C-alpha cells in the first residue's frame, strides 16, 4: 500500500515527509493503523550519526494504534486489537526471553538493520529502495507492518495517544529507577537529565517510596516539571546538587543515581559516582555515540566503596510484563501519563518538534495522526 512517512536520507539531514510503499504482513506479522507516535531523542541520534543505521530510515519507535491486518501464523493479536509498540521485540522463546530477560531478547540484534524479523527483508521501500524501520517499527508513519513480537496488546479503555509513550520513555525511565536501580522505601534517588525518560525515573522513584528524589537538569522548565512529577529537589547541575545531597542524607549520598541525559558522554560518570553512596548504583540509560569508548572513572573509588556502574535497556523489564504493569499504575493514579505530553504535532511538523526537544521546551512531543493522514 501507499502511505507517507518521515524519512531520513543521511547524517545531518532533516526529516522529509514523503510517499513510501508499505508491504502487507507476512507470516508472524500484523499491520497497525497508528494514532500517535512519541518523538524520542534516540531517533535524533540517527540524524547526528551517533547511532549507525543503513539509510534511508523511517524513524519512530514509540507508537500506539489498532491492528488493521493480520498475517499467517499470528496467534497473539487479531484485527481491531489495540496495541502499543515495544522498541525491543520479545520473541518469548530465545534464551534471554526464557530466562525472563525479554528486554534483551536475541531479536534485538536486528534493531538497526532494517530487516524484518520474519524473513530478513524490508517491509518499507522508498523509491524502490529498502528502508530501515527504526527499532523494527518506524512509527513516523500512520501505518506500520511489524512482527507480533514488537507489539503488546492493551485494553480498549486506554487512551492510545498517551499509551504510545509506554513503548519506550515511560517503561525505560520507570524501570531504570525501580528494577535496575532497585530504589526502595526511604532511599535517595538522583535523576540526571529530565526528558521523556528521566521524568519517568522521577515517577518510578517516587512510587517506589524514595524519601528524596533529586532532579538534575540545566533547563528551568524541566526542573519545574520534575517537582510536579514527584521530585523533592531540583538543581541545574550535579555540582550544584552535591552539597544538598550530602546534607539531606547525613553524608551517605544517593542510593541510586540514574543517568538519562539525551547525549551521554564519558565525563558524566565520575561526578555521578561521586554523589552515589557506598554500595550504591549508577544506572546508565542515556545513549552515547557508538564510537565513543572514553569514560572518566575512579577505579579506586569503584573498588573500595563497592559501587556499581550498571547499563539499562527498556528499564530492565520485558515489555509484556512492564507495559501492563504501568497501565495498572496509570489507572490507580500512581503514574502520570497524559501529563507527559507537552505538545502535539502533525507529521509534517516533525522537524519543528525536534527543534523544540533540543531547545528544552518539551518533556515529550507527540505526533498525532488524523483522518487526513490515512
C-alpha atoms as a printed R data frame, in Angstrom:
    type eleno elety resid chain resno       x       y      z
1   ATOM     1    CA   UNK     A     1   0.000   0.000  0.000
2   ATOM     2    CA   UNK     A     2   0.992   3.632 -0.468
3   ATOM     3    CA   UNK     A     3   1.350   5.727  2.675
4   ATOM     4    CA   UNK     A     4   3.589   8.525  3.915
5   ATOM     5    CA   UNK     A     5   6.448   8.615  6.379
6   ATOM     6    CA   UNK     A     6   9.129  10.859  7.806
7   ATOM     7    CA   UNK     A     7  12.323   9.628  6.159
8   ATOM     8    CA   UNK     A     8  15.957  10.425  6.842
9   ATOM     9    CA   UNK     A     9  18.318  10.009  3.915
10  ATOM    10    CA   UNK     A    10  21.647  10.767  5.561
11  ATOM    11    CA   UNK     A    11  23.523  12.072  8.581
12  ATOM    12    CA   UNK     A    12  22.890  15.753  9.245
13  ATOM    13    CA   UNK     A    13  19.826  15.979  7.001
14  ATOM    14    CA   UNK     A    14  16.302  16.921  8.060
15  ATOM    15    CA   UNK     A    15  13.385  14.524  8.218
16  ATOM    16    CA   UNK     A    16  11.440  14.570  4.935
17  ATOM    17    CA   UNK     A    17   7.783  13.546  4.780
18  ATOM    18    CA   UNK     A    18   7.250  11.613  1.571
19  ATOM    19    CA   UNK     A    19   5.325   8.775 -0.040
20  ATOM    20    CA   UNK     A    20   6.548   5.252  0.719
21  ATOM    21    CA   UNK     A    21   5.435   1.732 -0.128
22  ATOM    22    CA   UNK     A    22   4.418  -0.458  2.805
23  ATOM    23    CA   UNK     A    23   4.233  -4.214  2.377
24  ATOM    24    CA   UNK     A    24   1.439  -6.444  3.659
25  ATOM    25    CA   UNK     A    25   2.062  -8.658  6.682
26  ATOM    26    CA   UNK     A    26   3.894 -11.914  6.023
27  ATOM    27    CA   UNK     A    27   3.851 -14.844  8.440
28  ATOM    28    CA   UNK     A    28   4.034 -13.667 12.042
29  ATOM    29    CA   UNK     A    29   3.342 -10.014 11.192
30  ATOM    30    CA   UNK     A    30   0.490  -7.554 11.541
31  ATOM    31    CA   UNK     A    31  -0.288  -4.137 10.137
32  ATOM    32    CA   UNK     A    32  -1.246  -1.371 12.534
33  ATOM    33    CA   UNK     A    33  -3.039   1.919 11.910
34  ATOM    34    CA   UNK     A    34  -1.318   4.217 14.374
35  ATOM    35    CA   UNK     A    35  -2.986   7.008 16.310
36  ATOM    36    CA   UNK     A    36   0.203   8.595 17.640
37  ATOM    37    CA   UNK     A    37   3.969   8.414 17.885
38  ATOM    38    CA   UNK     A    38   6.286   9.773 20.535
39  ATOM    39    CA   UNK     A    39   9.331  11.775 19.469
40  ATOM    40    CA   UNK     A    40  12.292  10.280 21.322
41  ATOM    41    CA   UNK     A    41  15.874  11.549 21.459
42  ATOM    42    CA   UNK     A    42  17.094   8.167 20.205
43  ATOM    43    CA   UNK     A    43  15.701   8.945 16.738
44  ATOM    44    CA   UNK     A    44  17.717  12.158 16.739
45  ATOM    45    CA   UNK     A    45  20.856  10.060 17.301
46  ATOM    46    CA   UNK     A    46  20.351   8.642 13.807
47  ATOM    47    CA   UNK     A    47  20.328  12.158 12.393
48  ATOM    48    CA   UNK     A    48  23.582  13.026 14.170
49  ATOM    49    CA   UNK     A    49  25.248   9.759 13.187
50  ATOM    50    CA   UNK     A    50  25.695   8.614 16.792
51  ATOM    51    CA   UNK     A    51  23.611   5.507 16.057
52  ATOM    52    CA   UNK     A    52  24.731   3.839 12.811
53  ATOM    53    CA   UNK     A    53  21.958   2.600 10.516
54  ATOM    54    CA   UNK     A    54  21.553   1.875  6.804
55  ATOM    55    CA   UNK     A    55  19.828   4.760  5.017
56  ATOM    56    CA   UNK     A    56  17.109   5.610  4.148
57  ATOM    57    CA   UNK     A    57  15.443   5.357  7.551
58  ATOM    58    CA   UNK     A    58  11.815   5.708  8.592
59  ATOM    59    CA   UNK     A    59  12.095   6.980 12.160
60  ATOM    60    CA   UNK     A    60   9.977   6.482 15.235
61  ATOM    61    CA   UNK     A    61   9.747   3.723 17.825
62  ATOM    62    CA   UNK     A    62   7.044   4.879 20.280
63  ATOM    63    CA   UNK     A    63   3.616   4.174 18.847
64  ATOM    64    CA   UNK     A    64   0.092   3.018 19.583
65  ATOM    65    CA   UNK     A    65  -2.817   2.113 17.361
66  ATOM    66    CA   UNK     A    66  -5.261  -0.515 16.146
67  ATOM    67    CA   UNK     A    67  -4.436  -3.710 14.257
68  ATOM    68    CA   UNK     A    68  -5.784  -3.430 10.705
69  ATOM    69    CA   UNK     A    69  -4.397  -6.596  9.053
70  ATOM    70    CA   UNK     A    70  -3.093  -9.921 10.349
71  ATOM    71    CA   UNK     A    71  -0.640 -12.240  8.600
72  ATOM    72    CA   UNK     A    72  -0.421 -16.023  8.681
73  ATOM    73    CA   UNK     A    73   0.504 -17.722 11.902
74  ATOM    74    CA   UNK     A    74  -0.284 -14.757 14.158
75  ATOM    75    CA   UNK     A    75  -1.594 -16.063 17.457
76  ATOM    76    CA   UNK     A    76  -1.237 -13.127 19.815
77  ATOM    77    CA   UNK     A    77  -3.288 -10.490 18.006
78  ATOM    78    CA   UNK     A    78  -6.420 -10.011 15.886
79  ATOM    79    CA   UNK     A    79  -7.876  -7.228 13.762
80  ATOM    80    CA   UNK     A    80  -9.294  -4.469 15.927
81  ATOM    81    CA   UNK     A    81  -6.927  -5.075 18.851
82  ATOM    82    CA   UNK     A    82  -5.412  -2.016 20.485
83  ATOM    83    CA   UNK     A    83  -1.634  -2.261 20.693
84  ATOM    84    CA   UNK     A    84   1.459  -0.440 21.891
85  ATOM    85    CA   UNK     A    85   4.759  -0.841 20.069
86  ATOM    86    CA   UNK     A    86   7.772  -2.057 22.038
87  ATOM    87    CA   UNK     A    87  11.127  -0.854 20.757
88  ATOM    88    CA   UNK     A    88  12.630  -4.134 21.986
89  ATOM    89    CA   UNK     A    89  10.903  -7.175 20.444
90  ATOM    90    CA   UNK     A    90  10.145 -10.079 22.776
91  ATOM    91    CA   UNK     A    91  10.010 -13.370 20.893
92  ATOM    92    CA   UNK     A    92   9.373 -15.402 24.046
93  ATOM    93    CA   UNK     A    93  11.482 -18.390 23.020
94  ATOM    94    CA   UNK     A    94  15.147 -17.310 22.832
95  ATOM    95    CA   UNK     A    95  17.443 -17.915 25.802
96  ATOM    96    CA   UNK     A    96  17.135 -14.394 27.325
97  ATOM    97    CA   UNK     A    97  13.326 -14.435 26.965
98  ATOM    98    CA   UNK     A    98  13.193 -17.924 28.514
99  ATOM    99    CA   UNK     A    99  15.210 -16.589 31.456
100 ATOM   100    CA   UNK     A   100  12.767 -13.709 31.979
101 ATOM   101    CA   UNK     A   101  15.018 -11.168 30.243
102 ATOM   102    CA   UNK     A   102  12.688 -10.126 27.419
103 ATOM   103    CA   UNK     A   103  14.256  -6.666 27.351
104 ATOM   104    CA   UNK     A   104  17.429  -8.208 25.879
105 ATOM   105    CA   UNK     A   105  15.672 -10.626 23.501
106 ATOM   106    CA   UNK     A   106  18.009 -12.036 20.837
107 ATOM   107    CA   UNK     A   107  15.821 -10.470 18.139
108 ATOM   108    CA   UNK     A   108  17.052  -7.105 19.382
109 ATOM   109    CA   UNK     A   109  20.266  -7.749 17.432
110 ATOM   110    CA   UNK     A   110  18.394  -6.630 14.318
111 ATOM   111    CA   UNK     A   111  17.023  -3.353 15.702
112 ATOM   112    CA   UNK     A   112  19.053  -1.094 13.417
113 ATOM   113    CA   UNK     A   113  19.477  -3.385 10.404
114 ATOM   114    CA   UNK     A   114  16.242  -2.510  8.620
115 ATOM   115    CA   UNK     A   115  15.474  -6.189  8.067
116 ATOM   116    CA   UNK     A   116  12.238  -7.670  9.390
117 ATOM   117    CA   UNK     A   117  12.301 -10.446 11.974
118 ATOM   118    CA   UNK     A   118  10.068 -12.693  9.891
119 ATOM   119    CA   UNK     A   119  12.007 -13.063  6.646
120 ATOM   120    CA   UNK     A   120  15.003 -10.685  6.804
121 ATOM   121    CA   UNK     A   121  13.644  -8.456  4.047
122 ATOM   122    CA   UNK     A   122  12.463  -4.845  4.029
123 ATOM   123    CA   UNK     A   123   8.822  -4.074  4.682
124 ATOM   124    CA   UNK     A   124   9.084  -0.427  3.588
125 ATOM   125    CA   UNK     A   125  10.586   0.823  0.337
126 ATOM   126    CA   UNK     A   126  11.351   4.421 -0.595
127 ATOM   127    CA   UNK     A   127  11.639   4.978 -4.335
128 ATOM   128    CA   UNK     A   128  12.196   1.255 -4.785
129 ATOM   129    CA   UNK     A   129  14.966   1.132 -2.157
130 ATOM   130    CA   UNK     A   130  14.529  -0.874  1.041
131 ATOM   131    CA   UNK     A   131  14.261   1.372  4.094
132 ATOM   132    CA   UNK     A   132  15.240   0.782  7.710
133 ATOM   133    CA   UNK     A   133  12.361   0.904 10.193
134 ATOM   134    CA   UNK     A   134  13.747   2.405 13.383
135 ATOM   135    CA   UNK     A   135  13.826  -0.366 16.004
136 ATOM   136    CA   UNK     A   136  11.956  -2.604 13.510
137 ATOM   137    CA   UNK     A   137   8.974  -0.231 13.849
138 ATOM   138    CA   UNK     A   138   9.114   3.116 12.004
139 ATOM   139    CA   UNK     A   139   6.265   4.865 13.802
140 ATOM   140    CA   UNK     A   140   6.833   8.165 11.961
141 ATOM   141    CA   UNK     A   141   4.216   6.839  9.549
142 ATOM   142    CA   UNK     A   142   0.474   6.390 10.050
143 ATOM   143    CA   UNK     A   143   0.749   2.687  9.137
144 ATOM   144    CA   UNK     A   144   3.349   0.104 10.133
145 ATOM   145    CA   UNK     A   145   3.814  -3.570  9.268
146 ATOM   146    CA   UNK     A   146   5.735  -5.302 12.054
147 ATOM   147    CA   UNK     A   147   6.302  -8.644 13.712
148 ATOM   148    CA   UNK     A   148   3.899  -9.573 16.521
149 ATOM   149    CA   UNK     A   149   6.939  -9.807 18.822
150 ATOM   150    CA   UNK     A   150   7.172  -5.988 18.689
151 ATOM   151    CA   UNK     A   151   3.617  -5.338 19.861
152 ATOM   152    CA   UNK     A   152   1.817  -5.530 23.200
153 ATOM   153    CA   UNK     A   153  -1.964  -5.713 23.343
154 ATOM   154    CA   UNK     A   154  -3.655  -3.204 25.682
155 ATOM   155    CA   UNK     A   155  -7.237  -2.757 26.846
156 ATOM   156    CA   UNK     A   156  -9.594  -0.636 24.759
157 ATOM   157    CA   UNK     A   157 -10.217   1.888 27.550
158 ATOM   158    CA   UNK     A   158  -6.628   3.173 27.484
159 ATOM   159    CA   UNK     A   159  -6.195   6.455 25.524
160 ATOM   160    CA   UNK     A   160  -3.900   5.462 22.684
161 ATOM   161    CA   UNK     A   161  -2.395   8.936 22.289
162 ATOM   162    CA   UNK     A   162  -0.788   8.625 25.708
163 ATOM   163    CA   UNK     A   163  -0.240   4.863 25.592
164 ATOM   164    CA   UNK     A   164   2.306   5.342 22.799
165 ATOM   165    CA   UNK     A   165   4.800   6.635 25.355
166 ATOM   166    CA   UNK     A   166   4.800   3.294 27.177
167 ATOM   167    CA   UNK     A   167   6.760   1.726 24.317
168 ATOM   168    CA   UNK     A   168   9.982   3.488 25.274
169 ATOM   169    CA   UNK     A   169  10.194   6.569 27.510
170 ATOM   170    CA   UNK     A   170   7.871   5.566 30.333
171 ATOM   171    CA   UNK     A   171   8.948   1.926 30.601
172 ATOM   172    CA   UNK     A   172  12.630   2.769 30.276
173 ATOM   173    CA   UNK     A   173  12.607   5.564 32.823
174 ATOM   174    CA   UNK     A   174  10.387   3.870 35.392
175 ATOM   175    CA   UNK     A   175  12.232   0.544 35.280
176 ATOM   176    CA   UNK     A   176  15.676   2.139 35.369
177 ATOM   177    CA   UNK     A   177  14.870   3.541 38.801
178 ATOM   178    CA   UNK     A   178  12.801   0.656 40.181
179 ATOM   179    CA   UNK     A   179  14.043  -2.572 38.561
180 ATOM   180    CA   UNK     A   180  17.639  -1.848 37.531
181 ATOM   181    CA   UNK     A   181  18.261   0.740 40.259
182 ATOM   182    CA   UNK     A   182  16.162  -1.185 42.785
183 ATOM   183    CA   UNK     A   183  15.040   2.003 44.518
184 ATOM   184    CA   UNK     A   184  13.340   1.238 47.841
185 ATOM   185    CA   UNK     A   185  11.325   2.963 50.546
186 ATOM   186    CA   UNK     A   186  13.449   5.594 52.251
187 ATOM   187    CA   UNK     A   187  16.130   5.756 49.543
188 ATOM   188    CA   UNK     A   188  17.610   8.852 47.963
189 ATOM   189    CA   UNK     A   189  17.450   8.760 44.156
190 ATOM   190    CA   UNK     A   190  19.117  11.268 41.826
191 ATOM   191    CA   UNK     A   191  17.953  11.554 38.219
192 ATOM   192    CA   UNK     A   192  20.295  13.393 35.850
193 ATOM   193    CA   UNK     A   193  18.520  14.540 32.685
194 ATOM   194    CA   UNK     A   194  14.791  15.301 32.835
195 ATOM   195    CA   UNK     A   195  13.400  14.474 29.420
196 ATOM   196    CA   UNK     A   196  10.915  11.869 28.248
197 ATOM   197    CA   UNK     A   197  12.855   9.122 30.026
198 ATOM   198    CA   UNK     A   198  14.193  10.934 33.090
199 ATOM   199    CA   UNK     A   199  10.822  12.317 34.128
200 ATOM   200    CA   UNK     A   200   9.613   8.731 34.408
201 ATOM   201    CA   UNK     A   201  12.603   7.748 36.515
202 ATOM   202    CA   UNK     A   202  11.397  10.514 38.827
203 ATOM   203    CA   UNK     A   203   7.905   8.995 38.816
204 ATOM   204    CA   UNK     A   204   9.249   5.485 39.383
205 ATOM   205    CA   UNK     A   205  11.457   6.539 42.294
206 ATOM   206    CA   UNK     A   206   8.568   8.355 43.926
207 ATOM   207    CA   UNK     A   207   6.259   5.351 43.503
208 ATOM   208    CA   UNK     A   208   8.939   3.063 44.975
209 ATOM   209    CA   UNK     A   209   8.833   5.131 48.158
210 ATOM   210    CA   UNK     A   210  12.083   7.073 47.856
211 ATOM   211    CA   UNK     A   211  12.386   9.671 50.604
212 ATOM   212    CA   UNK     A   212  14.265  12.123 48.412
213 ATOM   213    CA   UNK     A   213  14.125  12.360 44.619
214 ATOM   214    CA   UNK     A   214  16.647  14.852 43.274
215 ATOM   215    CA   UNK     A   215  16.213  16.026 39.671
216 ATOM   216    CA   UNK     A   216  19.176  17.499 37.785
217 ATOM   217    CA   UNK     A   217  18.761  19.382 34.506
218 ATOM   218    CA   UNK     A   218  20.109  22.692 33.170
219 ATOM   219    CA   UNK     A   219  16.685  23.693 31.779
220 ATOM   220    CA   UNK     A   220  14.480  25.541 34.273
221 ATOM   221    CA   UNK     A   221  11.239  24.316 32.653
222 ATOM   222    CA   UNK     A   222  12.295  20.702 33.157
223 ATOM   223    CA   UNK     A   223  13.290  21.286 36.767
224 ATOM   224    CA   UNK     A   224   9.895  22.849 37.425
225 ATOM   225    CA   UNK     A   225   8.114  19.916 35.775
226 ATOM   226    CA   UNK     A   226  10.153  17.415 37.768
227 ATOM   227    CA   UNK     A   227   8.843  18.903 41.012
228 ATOM   228    CA   UNK     A   228   5.287  18.402 39.702
229 ATOM   229    CA   UNK     A   229   6.008  14.734 38.925
230 ATOM   230    CA   UNK     A   230   7.412  13.836 42.329
231 ATOM   231    CA   UNK     A   231  10.911  15.279 42.713
232 ATOM   232    CA   UNK     A   232  11.667  16.741 46.141
233 ATOM   233    CA   UNK     A   233  14.621  18.838 44.952
234 ATOM   234    CA   UNK     A   234  15.828  20.173 41.604
235 ATOM   235    CA   UNK     A   235  19.205  21.548 40.535
236 ATOM   236    CA   UNK     A   236  20.828  22.746 37.328
237 ATOM   237    CA   UNK     A   237  23.938  20.550 37.629
238 ATOM   238    CA   UNK     A   238  25.465  17.666 39.560
239 ATOM   239    CA   UNK     A   239  27.909  20.087 41.129
240 ATOM   240    CA   UNK     A   240  25.089  22.287 42.430
241 ATOM   241    CA   UNK     A   241  23.207  19.263 43.757
242 ATOM   242    CA   UNK     A   242  26.135  17.612 45.560
243 ATOM   243    CA   UNK     A   243  26.123  19.670 48.770
244 ATOM   244    CA   UNK     A   244  22.383  19.281 49.313
245 ATOM   245    CA   UNK     A   245  22.513  15.546 48.626
246 ATOM   246    CA   UNK     A   246  25.190  15.242 51.296
247 ATOM   247    CA   UNK     A   247  23.184  17.366 53.737
248 ATOM   248    CA   UNK     A   248  19.832  15.592 53.407
249 ATOM   249    CA   UNK     A   249  21.427  12.134 53.606
250 ATOM   250    CA   UNK     A   250  23.754  12.933 56.530
251 ATOM   251    CA   UNK     A   251  26.731  12.360 54.274
252 ATOM   252    CA   UNK     A   252  25.654   8.968 52.926
253 ATOM   253    CA   UNK     A   253  24.793  10.346 49.446
254 ATOM   254    CA   UNK     A   254  22.413   8.795 46.879
255 ATOM   255    CA   UNK     A   255  21.477   5.129 46.919
256 ATOM   256    CA   UNK     A   256  20.688   5.278 43.199
257 ATOM   257    CA   UNK     A   257  21.807   7.740 40.519
258 ATOM   258    CA   UNK     A   258  20.063   7.393 37.151
259 ATOM   259    CA   UNK     A   259  21.671   8.978 34.076
260 ATOM   260    CA   UNK     A   260  19.025   9.806 31.491
261 ATOM   261    CA   UNK     A   261  20.759  12.614 29.617
262 ATOM   262    CA   UNK     A   262  19.979  12.922 25.920
263 ATOM   263    CA   UNK     A   263  23.644  12.923 24.880
264 ATOM   264    CA   UNK     A   264  25.608  10.522 27.084
265 ATOM   265    CA   UNK     A   265  29.338  11.194 27.370
266 ATOM   266    CA   UNK     A   266  32.017   9.509 29.434
267 ATOM   267    CA   UNK     A   267  32.843  12.565 31.510
268 ATOM   268    CA   UNK     A   268  29.470  12.337 33.295
269 ATOM   269    CA   UNK     A   269  30.362   9.064 35.010
270 ATOM   270    CA   UNK     A   270  32.929  10.270 37.570
271 ATOM   271    CA   UNK     A   271  30.804  13.100 39.061
272 ATOM   272    CA   UNK     A   272  27.783  10.770 39.111
273 ATOM   273    CA   UNK     A   273  29.746   8.166 41.046
274 ATOM   274    CA   UNK     A   274  30.892  10.865 43.477
275 ATOM   275    CA   UNK     A   275  27.317  11.665 44.563
276 ATOM   276    CA   UNK     A   276  26.459   7.963 44.956
277 ATOM   277    CA   UNK     A   277  26.681   6.175 48.303
278 ATOM   278    CA   UNK     A   278  28.881   3.272 49.313
279 ATOM   279    CA   UNK     A   279  27.360   0.174 47.761
280 ATOM   280    CA   UNK     A   280  25.154   2.381 45.616
281 ATOM   281    CA   UNK     A   281  24.355   2.098 41.918
282 ATOM   282    CA   UNK     A   282  24.818   4.427 38.955
283 ATOM   283    CA   UNK     A   283  22.429   3.409 36.177
284 ATOM   284    CA   UNK     A   284  23.446   4.463 32.652
285 ATOM   285    CA   UNK     A   285  20.370   4.865 30.462
286 ATOM   286    CA   UNK     A   286  21.226   7.698 28.066
287 ATOM   287    CA   UNK     A   287  22.610   6.817 24.639
288 ATOM   288    CA   UNK     A   288  26.150   7.764 23.682
289 ATOM   289    CA   UNK     A   289  27.939   7.830 20.361
290 ATOM   290    CA   UNK     A   290  28.592   4.235 19.278
291 ATOM   291    CA   UNK     A   291  32.236   5.113 18.572
292 ATOM   292    CA   UNK     A   292  32.905   6.785 21.925
293 ATOM   293    CA   UNK     A   293  34.768   4.460 24.285
294 ATOM   294    CA   UNK     A   294  36.239   7.033 26.684
295 ATOM   295    CA   UNK     A   295  34.983   7.128 30.280
296 ATOM   296    CA   UNK     A   296  36.303   9.079 33.267
297 ATOM   297    CA   UNK     A   297  36.069   6.818 36.294
298 ATOM   298    CA   UNK     A   298  37.955   6.417 39.569
299 ATOM   299    CA   UNK     A   299  38.709   2.707 39.800
300 ATOM   300    CA   UNK     A   300  39.960   3.318 43.342
301 ATOM   301    CA   UNK     A   301  36.528   4.618 44.348
302 ATOM   302    CA   UNK     A   302  34.694   1.906 42.401
303 ATOM   303    CA   UNK     A   303  36.528  -0.876 44.215
304 ATOM   304    CA   UNK     A   304  36.949   0.427 47.751
305 ATOM   305    CA   UNK     A   305  33.432   1.850 48.075
306 ATOM   306    CA   UNK     A   306  31.842  -1.133 46.296
307 ATOM   307    CA   UNK     A   307  29.801   0.975 43.923
308 ATOM   308    CA   UNK     A   308  28.051  -0.365 40.827
309 ATOM   309    CA   UNK     A   309  28.019   1.055 37.304
310 ATOM   310    CA   UNK     A   310  25.089  -0.562 35.515
311 ATOM   311    CA   UNK     A   311  23.728  -0.275 31.977
312 ATOM   312    CA   UNK     A   312  19.989  -0.441 31.313
313 ATOM   313    CA   UNK     A   313  17.718  -1.011 28.324
314 ATOM   314    CA   UNK     A   314  13.925  -0.805 28.460
315 ATOM   315    CA   UNK     A   315  14.235  -0.353 32.214
316 ATOM   316    CA   UNK     A   316  15.392  -3.911 32.769
317 ATOM   317    CA   UNK     A   317  11.888  -5.408 32.459
318 ATOM   318    CA   UNK     A   318  10.332  -7.122 29.431
319 ATOM   319    CA   UNK     A   319   7.647  -5.176 27.536
320 ATOM   320    CA   UNK     A   320   4.974  -7.856 28.074
321 ATOM   321    CA   UNK     A   321   5.470  -7.519 31.805
322 ATOM   322    CA   UNK     A   322   6.178  -3.826 32.172
323 ATOM   323    CA   UNK     A   323   3.578  -2.235 29.896
324 ATOM   324    CA   UNK     A   324   0.544  -3.931 31.583
325 ATOM   325    CA   UNK     A   325   2.024  -3.153 34.999
326 ATOM   326    CA   UNK     A   326   2.450   0.500 34.096
327 ATOM   327    CA   UNK     A   327  -1.128   0.663 32.852
328 ATOM   328    CA   UNK     A   328  -2.262  -0.526 36.269
329 ATOM   329    CA   UNK     A   329  -0.208   2.264 37.851
330 ATOM   330    CA   UNK     A   330  -1.863   4.695 35.426
331 ATOM   331    CA   UNK     A   331  -5.332   3.525 36.399
332 ATOM   332    CA   UNK     A   332  -4.525   3.868 40.094
333 ATOM   333    CA   UNK     A   333  -3.108   7.363 39.662
334 ATOM   334    CA   UNK     A   334   0.459   6.360 40.573
335 ATOM   335    CA   UNK     A   335   1.655   7.081 37.018
336 ATOM   336    CA   UNK     A   336   1.011  10.384 35.273
337 ATOM   337    CA   UNK     A   337   0.793   9.504 31.602
338 ATOM   338    CA   UNK     A   338  -1.380  12.096 29.862
339 ATOM   339    CA   UNK     A   339   0.536  14.911 31.557
340 ATOM   340    CA   UNK     A   340   3.811  13.788 29.961
341 ATOM   341    CA   UNK     A   341   2.736  15.153 26.582
342 ATOM   342    CA   UNK     A   342   3.873  18.769 26.375
343 ATOM   343    CA   UNK     A   343   2.929  19.417 22.736
344 ATOM   344    CA   UNK     A   344   1.415  17.521 19.804
345 ATOM   345    CA   UNK     A   345   2.462  17.886 16.176
346 ATOM   346    CA   UNK     A   346   1.403  16.883 12.681
347 ATOM   347    CA   UNK     A   347   3.825  14.537 10.933
348 ATOM   348    CA   UNK     A   348   4.692  17.368  8.561
349 ATOM   349    CA   UNK     A   349   5.918  19.417 11.547
350 ATOM   350    CA   UNK     A   350   8.364  16.771 12.770
351 ATOM   351    CA   UNK     A   351  11.464  18.945 12.346
352 ATOM   352    CA   UNK     A   352   9.877  21.675 14.437
353 ATOM   353    CA   UNK     A   353   9.086  19.058 17.075
354 ATOM   354    CA   UNK     A   354  12.715  18.017 17.276
355 ATOM   355    CA   UNK     A   355  13.856  21.632 17.402
356 ATOM   356    CA   UNK     A   356  11.539  22.084 20.392
357 ATOM   357    CA   UNK     A   357  13.006  18.996 22.049
358 ATOM   358    CA   UNK     A   358  16.568  20.231 21.576
359 ATOM   359    CA   UNK     A   359  15.576  23.673 22.890
360 ATOM   360    CA   UNK     A   360  14.281  22.065 26.112
361 ATOM   361    CA   UNK     A   361  10.647  23.019 25.521
362 ATOM   362    CA   UNK     A   362   9.132  19.528 25.798
363 ATOM   363    CA   UNK     A   363   9.072  16.624 28.192
364 ATOM   364    CA   UNK     A   364   7.716  14.643 25.272
365 ATOM   365    CA   UNK     A   365   6.416  15.811 21.921
366 ATOM   366    CA   UNK     A   366   3.889  13.530 20.224
367 ATOM   367    CA   UNK     A   367   2.844  13.206 16.598
368 ATOM   368    CA   UNK     A   368  -0.933  12.750 16.290
369 ATOM   369    CA   UNK     A   369  -2.385  11.143 13.190
370 ATOM   370    CA   UNK     A   370  -5.783  12.262 11.888
371 ATOM   371    CA   UNK     A   371  -8.139  11.151  9.108
372 ATOM   372    CA   UNK     A   372  -6.121  13.283  6.687
373 ATOM   373    CA   UNK     A   373  -3.100  11.006  7.238
374 ATOM   374    CA   UNK     A   374  -4.749   7.678  6.353
